[in-house]
Amino acid sequence: MKKKLTQFTAYFIIWLLLTWSLHFQEVMVGIVVALIATALTRDLFPDEMIKFLNPVRLLWAIFYILYLIFYIILANFDVAYRVLNPSLPIAPGIVKVKTGLKSELAKTFLANSITLTPGTLTVEVVEDNYYIHWIYISTEDPKRQKQIIIDRFEWILRRIFE
């Protein structure tokens, strides 16, 4: 029941944000649309989404969006600078790093965050190991690779999902 309530609430909030109106008829249509969407997608939301009813986790999630945008912008500048300045080294390759996250949803968010950040691409995830294509492998030390690629996202995802 909590899962369905969470889904309904998420859909209804999305409706309100899209319509940007609190007129009675639009709120009523939003309730109906959210109910229908909840009924049609009851198996799409993972059970872990119930944790988002906790306002502290929700605040961390909002902070994470801003944090991720910052790293995406930073990585964009790095990649653009490497393209425009041929003297900068480019040493592409695939590295294997291990995560400490246990939640499947957290692992998915980590893989997507890595892929969204220019210069890195999650190629495959096998259990706790991530195979990541990296535009510039700056170190051969696996611990340092983990610090550079995964640790910047992992600590906050743990606060949100675990």
Stockholm file with secondary structure:
# STOCKHOLM 1.0

chainA/1-162         MKKKLTQFTAYFIIWLLLTWSLHFQEVMVGIVVALIATALTRDLFPDEMIKFLNPVRLLWAIFYILYLIFYIILANFDVAYRVLNPSLPIAPGIVKVKTGLKSELAKTFLANSITLTPGTLTVEVVEDNYYIHWIYISTEDPKRQKQIIIDRFEWILRRIFE
#=GR chainA/1-162 SS CHHHHHHHHHHHHHHHHHHCCCCHHHHHHHHHHHHHHHHHTTTTSCGGGGGGGSHHHHHHHHHHHHHHHHHHHHHHHHHHHHHHCTTSCCBCEEEEEECCCCCHHHHHHHHHHHHHSTTEEEEEEETTEEEEEESBCCCCCHHHHHHHHTHHHHHHHHHHHC
#=GC SS_cons         CHHHHHHHHHHHHHHHHHHCCCCHHHHHHHHHHHHHHHHHTTTTSCGGGGGGGSHHHHHHHHHHHHHHHHHHHHHHHHHHHHHHCTTSCCBCEEEEEECCCCCHHHHHHHHHHHHHSTTEEEEEEETTEEEEEESBCCCCCHHHHHHHHTHHHHHHHHHHHC
//
